[in-house]
Amino acid sequence: MTDSAEPSKAGPAPAASVTDALRFAFGTLTALPVTVTRWDRSAARGGMLCAPVVGAVVGLCAAAVGGLLLLLDASPLLAAVATAAVPAALTRGLHLDGLADTADGLGSAKPAEDALRIMKQSDIGPFGVLTLLFVLLTQVACLAALYADSWSHGAAAAAVSAVVARTAMTLACRDGVPPARPDGLGAAVAGAVPLRIAALTAAGTLVVAAAAGALFGLSPALHFALAALLALATAELLLRHCRTRFGGITGDVFGALSETAATAVLVVLSLG
């Protein structure tokens, strides 16, 4: 997610429908040709609650590409590279760009106002480049190890990591989390999701992760659930740090949270 669009929060509006919410989610969080019909607060709330659904679609597409390559006798490494590339392609690299910008802002060690200005610049600094490099290398290495075990393990990990990544965004939109800027898409969705509903969404994601792991047995079910839980906890730590450093959240921070959570899931699943 970036700050390229700004839903209007002016004036009362009827509650957004499921269709409005899904259009907002897919039109904002992916590069798919989806027309966003509503840009108000209600649609933003519904859209961010639908973020894990977007993750499921993106993750399943990534798993399908990796599985197809393995079916064509490609190496696990090549399948892993393709699997990591699909989410980047489906989002035009928005979340990766947010990760790089957030890394530059945090790495600058400057006051919040200056750090936010650095994050808005179009170029990527050394902190952003290094962060992108190591995050992508980690994702590919973990996926390659999982694919080497079996296609199904790699596919399940890719799908679950994408769902957890978007759930981290939903949690970041909960009550009490302020925006760092008065404008931008980050400001439009900040605090839009009630805390109780955000918590229920996270719990649902843990159940989905456990169900994916249950395809391989009881122990893998616990492993997948633990991976999702630790990933959301890691994203929460980053969120708290960004709130301290920037005074709140931005669209770039949402991208950083997504990539951090996705990477954490893959790391935990590749262990043991």
FIVEX-802575 format. One record per residue (C-alpha): residue number from 1; residue in one letter; z, x, y. Coordinates in steps of 0.5 Angstrom, whole numbers, plus 500, padded with zeros to 3 digits. Example, Ala and Ser with C-alpha at 12.3 -4.5 7.8 and 13.67 -1.06 7.14 Angstrom:
2
  num  residuo   c3   c1   c2
    1        A  516  525  491
    2        S  514  527  498
This chain:
272
  num  residuo   c3   c1   c2
    1        M  500  500  500
    2        T  498  502  507
    3        D  499  500  514
    4        S  492  498  515
    5        A  493  490  515
    6        E  499  486  518
    7        P  500  479  516
    8        S  502  475  522
    9        K  509  472  522
   10        A  509  468  528
   11        G  510  460  527
   12        P  512  456  522
   13        A  507  455  516
   14        P  507  451  509
   15        A  510  455  503
   16        A  504  459  500
   17        S  501  457  493
   18        V  501  461  487
   19        T  493  462  489
   20        D  495  465  496
   21        A  500  470  493
   22        L  496  472  488
   23        R  490  473  493
   24        F  495  477  498
   25        A  497  481  492
   26        F  491  483  489
   27        G  487  484  496
   28        T  493  488  499
   29        L  495  492  493
   30        T  488  494  490
   31        A  481  495  492
   32        L  478  489  488
   33        P  474  484  492
   34        V  479  479  493
   35        T  479  475  499
   36        V  486  474  502
   37        T  486  467  505
   38        R  493  468  508
   39        W  497  473  512
   40        D  503  470  514
   41        R  511  471  512
   42        S  510  466  506
   43        A  504  469  503
   44        A  507  476  504
   45        R  513  474  500
   46        G  509  471  494
   47        G  505  477  494
   48        M  510  482  493
   49        L  513  478  488
   50        C  506  478  484
   51        A  506  485  485
   52        P  508  487  478
   53        V  502  482  475
   54        V  498  487  479
   55        G  501  493  476
   56        A  499  489  469
   57        V  492  488  470
   58        V  491  495  473
   59        G  495  498  467
   60        L  491  495  462
   61        C  485  497  465
   62        A  487  504  465
   63        A  489  503  458
   64        A  483  500  456
   65        V  479  506  459
   66        G  483  511  455
   67        G  483  508  449
   68        L  475  507  449
   69        L  474  515  450
   70        L  479  516  444
   71        L  475  511  440
   72        L  469  516  442
   73        D  472  522  440
   74        A  474  524  446
   75        S  481  529  447
   76        P  487  526  449
   77        L  487  530  455
   78        L  480  527  457
   79        A  483  520  456
   80        A  489  522  460
   81        V  485  524  466
   82        A  481  518  465
   83        T  487  513  465
   84        A  491  517  471
   85        A  484  516  475
   86        V  483  509  474
   87        P  489  506  478
   88        A  487  511  483
   89        A  480  508  483
   90        L  482  501  483
   91        T  487  502  489
   92        R  482  507  493
   93        G  488  512  492
   94        L  492  508  497
   95        H  498  509  493
   96        L  497  516  492
   97        D  495  517  500
   98        G  502  514  501
   99        L  505  519  497
  100        A  502  525  500
  101        D  504  522  507
  102        T  511  520  505
  103        A  512  527  503
  104        D  509  530  509
  105        G  514  526  513
  106        L  520  528  509
  107        G  518  535  508
  108        S  517  536  516
  109        A  525  536  517
  110        K  523  533  524
  111        P  527  527  527
  112        A  525  520  525
  113        E  520  518  530
  114        D  516  525  529
  115        A  516  524  522
  116        L  513  517  522
  117        R  508  520  527
  118        I  506  525  522
  119        M  505  520  517
  120        K  500  516  521
  121        Q  496  522  522
  122        S  489  522  518
  123        D  490  529  515
  124        I  494  531  509
  125        G  499  537  510
  126        P  502  542  505
  127        F  507  538  503
  128        G  503  532  501
  129        V  498  537  497
  130        L  503  540  493
  131        T  506  533  492
  132        L  500  530  489
  133        L  498  536  485
  134        F  505  536  481
  135        V  505  528  481
  136        L  498  528  478
  137        L  499  534  473
  138        T  505  531  471
  139        Q  502  524  469
  140        V  496  527  466
  141        A  501  532  462
  142        C  505  526  459
  143        L  499  521  458
  144        A  496  527  454
  145        A  502  528  450
  146        L  503  520  448
  147        Y  495  519  447
  148        A  496  525  442
  149        D  502  521  438
  150        S  497  515  438
  151        W  493  511  442
  152        S  497  505  442
  153        H  503  509  445
  154        G  499  512  450
  155        A  496  505  452
  156        A  503  502  452
  157        A  506  507  457
  158        A  500  506  461
  159        A  501  499  462
  160        V  508  499  463
  161        S  508  505  468
  162        A  504  501  472
  163        V  508  494  472
  164        V  514  498  473
  165        A  511  502  479
  166        R  509  495  483
  167        T  516  492  481
  168        A  519  498  485
  169        M  515  495  491
  170        T  518  488  490
  171        L  525  491  490
  172        A  523  495  496
  173        C  522  488  500
  174        R  528  485  498
  175        D  533  483  504
  176        G  537  488  508
  177        V  531  493  507
  178        P  529  494  515
  179        P  522  497  517
  180        A  521  503  520
  181        R  516  501  525
  182        P  515  494  528
  183        D  508  493  526
  184        G  504  495  520
  185        L  504  491  513
  186        G  510  495  511
  187        A  514  491  517
  188        A  511  485  515
  189        V  513  485  508
  190        A  520  488  509
  191        G  526  484  507
  192        A  521  478  505
  193        V  524  478  498
  194        P  531  475  497
  195        L  535  480  493
  196        R  537  475  488
  197        I  529  474  486
  198        A  528  481  487
  199        A  533  483  482
  200        L  531  477  477
  201        T  524  481  478
  202        A  526  487  476
  203        A  530  484  470
  204        G  524  481  468
  205        T  520  488  468
  206        L  525  491  464
  207        V  524  485  458
  208        V  517  487  459
  209        A  518  494  458
  210        A  522  493  452
  211        A  517  488  449
  212        A  512  493  449
  213        G  516  498  446
  214        A  518  493  441
  215        L  511  493  438
  216        F  513  500  435
  217        G  520  498  433
  218        L  527  497  435
  219        S  528  505  438
  220        P  522  505  442
  221        A  524  498  445
  222        L  530  501  447
  223        H  526  507  450
  224        F  521  503  454
  225        A  527  499  457
  226        L  531  506  459
  227        A  524  509  462
  228        A  523  503  466
  229        L  531  503  468
  230        L  531  510  470
  231        A  524  509  474
  232        L  527  504  478
  233        A  533  508  479
  234        T  529  514  481
  235        A  525  510  486
  236        E  531  507  489
  237        L  534  514  490
  238        L  527  515  494
  239        L  528  509  498
  240        R  535  510  500
  241        H  533  517  502
  242        C  527  514  506
  243        R  531  509  510
  244        T  536  515  512
  245        R  530  519  514
  246        F  526  514  517
  247        G  530  508  519
  248        G  527  504  514
  249        I  520  503  510
  250        T  513  503  511
  251        G  507  502  507
  252        D  506  509  506
  253        V  513  509  503
  254        F  511  503  498
  255        G  506  508  496
  256        A  511  513  494
  257        L  515  509  491
  258        S  510  506  486
  259        E  507  513  484
  260        T  514  516  483
  261        A  516  510  479
  262        A  510  511  475
  263        T  511  518  474
  264        A  518  517  472
  265        V  516  512  466
  266        L  511  517  463
  267        V  516  523  463
  268        V  522  519  460
  269        L  517  516  455
  270        S  514  523  453
  271        L  521  526  452
  272        G  523  525  445
